[in-house]
Amino acid sequence: MDVWKISYVVNDSRQPGGITNLDHAPVVGERFSVGGKQLEILEVLELVPPRGPFHYMHVTCRIVDDAKGDA
């Protein structure tokens, strides 16, 4: 089973970003939750080639604010 190690940053936010794991490759437009926040992926970059079952990616995100109609 492959694992995608995702380093993420959040545009225009005090949220410091971090690292999370996914069981699939991230794609632009995809949403995921971290720490109670819903994030939408804006950009995806491969950091290094896969090493065995591990894939290392970096994504840039934005916080989805459903109150503003971003749902």
GISULMO-V674920 format. One record per pair of residues at least 24 apart in sequence whose ideal C-beta (glycine too) atoms are under 10 Angstrom apart, sorted by the first residue. I is the first residue (numbers start at 1). J is the second residue. Records with the same first field share a line. If there is no record, write none. Layout:
I=J / J
This chain:
1=53
2=50 / 52 / 53 / 54 / 55
3=50 / 52 / 53 / 54 / 55 / 56
4=50 / 53 / 54 / 55 / 56 / 57 / 59
5=47 / 51 / 54 / 55 / 56 / 57 / 58
6=32 / 34 / 41 / 44 / 47 / 55 / 56 / 57 / 58 / 59 / 61
7=45 / 47 / 56 / 57 / 58 / 59
8=32 / 34 / 39 / 41 / 57 / 58 / 59 / 60 / 61
9=42 / 43 / 58 / 59 / 60 / 61
10=34 / 37 / 39 / 40 / 42 / 59 / 60 / 61 / 62 / 63
11=42 / 43 / 60 / 61 / 62 / 63
12=62 / 63
13=37 / 39 / 61 / 62 / 63
15=39 / 61 / 63
17=58 / 59 / 60 / 61
19=56 / 58
20=59
21=54
22=55 / 57 / 59
24=55
25=55 / 57
26=55 / 57 / 58 / 59 / 61
27=59
28=59 / 60
30=59 / 61
31=61 / 64 / 70 / 71
32=59 / 61
33=64
34=61
37=61 / 63 / 64 / 65
38=62 / 63 / 64 / 65 / 66 / 70 / 71
39=63 / 64
40=64 / 70
